[in-house]
Amino acid sequence: MPVVANTLKTFDQVGKKEDVEDIIYDISPTDTVFLSSIGTSTAKATLHQWLQDSLATPAANALVEGADAGAASTVTQEVKTANTQIFGKVVQVSGTAESVEAYGRSSDLALAIAKAGKECKRDIEFAMVGNGQAGTAGNGSTARQLTSAQNQISSATTNTAGSNRALSEALVLDVMQKVFVEGGNPTQMQVTPSHASVVAGFATASGRQRDFGTGTTVVSAVDILVTPFGTISVVPSRQQQANSALIIDPEYWSRAVLRPMTTTVLAKTGDSDKRQLLTELTLVCENDKASGKIDALTA
């Protein structure tokens, strides 16, 4: 139908109100599966140290009747160390920006502080499992760094290779066996999202059938792996280093905190408000043979 002449249409309107939803949508992941699964302890210096012990290797043990006691065979403890790392974020908002009304938040400063806290948490997870950092004591111009989980696990419980290869069930069983022989009982396998898809294929790789009953849901996931050396849950990690899989016992890991997360009001130097979020901590592997890892994996 033709439009009646002189009809006011929205295309010609002036002074229309904006239609903006009063909410901010953000799907950035904030889960930190490694950090959330381990315990917390206290650090009292930038170089944090702890002791690791073990029993002597089992051996034939038969004494001749009446023989002298002989020499002692004491196994000494091993000192382990890790440096603390400072994590920080700075946010700054002008006085005007804090005063004007805005959609989805009542305060840009409060929003920025909340976001910075979540970002710091993700940065800590990245340092622990995503960056493969070897750790350093630092100096006047170089920041201290904690030692990542990958670099704290013993070579005795590691499966590695000269070139990258695909994750396989055989590799998982090999590391589970190595940890079991050393006395460990891991409960989790933390893997990248792509490796989680590989693990999902373990169930049918050798002709085994899934337990789905007669439902109409297609199941393509493996949440639990039952092995001869223990049962582990499969946990996808968004921050995990691409070429490694961690088989861990969270009870033997902790974050040692030297300075808990604090928000400090920084000096006002103009028409703005400035805040610094800061924490200092390190990663502690309480026994490096209680967990294992698979290195040199294709992404």
C-alpha positions, 0 to 999 in steps of 0.5 A: 500500500502507498504511504500516506503523504506527510506521514512522519517516519522513523527515518525522519525523526530527530531526538530519538532515544538510544536503545542500548541494553543496560548490561555488558556481555563478556564471554571471556573465560575466567576458569583457571582449572589448575590454580583452582585445584591446588592448595594454598601455603605461605611464602616468607621470602622471594626464594621459597624452599621446601624439602622432598624425601623418599625411601631407599629403593627396595633391595634384598635384606637378609642379615647373618645371625650375630653379625655386626650392625654394619654401616648406615645407609641413610637417604637424605632429603632434597631441597627444592626451590622456587622464586616468587613472581609479582603479578600486577595490573593498573587501572585508571579512569578520568574524573569525568568518565567516572561521573557520567552515566553509562550503560551496564555499570554504575562505575567504570573504575569498579568495573575496571578493577573487577576485570583486572582481578580476573585478568590477573588470575588468568595470568597466574594460571598462564605462568603456572601451566601455559608459558613453560617458564623455567623460573628465574631469580631476576635482578634489578632489570629482570622480573623474578619468575616462578617455575611452571608445573611442566618444569617442576615434574621429575624426568622419571615421570615424564614421557618425551620425544625428539619431535612432536607426536599425537597424544595417545592412550599408550602415552597416558598409560606409560606416564601413569605407570611411571608415577605409580612405580614412584609411589604417586596416585594422580587423580587428574589429567589436565589437557588442552581443548584439542587434546580433550577431543583426542581423549574422547576418541580413546573409547572407540579407538580399539573397538570398545563401546560406550555406555549410552543405553537407548537414549537419543543423545550422542555422547562424545566425551571421556570424563574418567579414565580407569587405568591399571594404575588408578582412575583419573578425571580428564579436565580440559584447560584453556590455559594449558601449554599446547604441547603438553598434558599434565597427569597430576595429584593436586594434593602435592601442589600449592601456591605459596603466597608472599603477598595476597592480592591487594588493591592500592589507591595510587597518588592522584596526579591529575583529574583521574583515579588510579588503582594498582592490583598486585600479588606475589606468589610462587608455585610449589610442587611438593613432590616432583614424582607424585605427578607426571607429564607428556611432552612433545605433543602435536597441538 
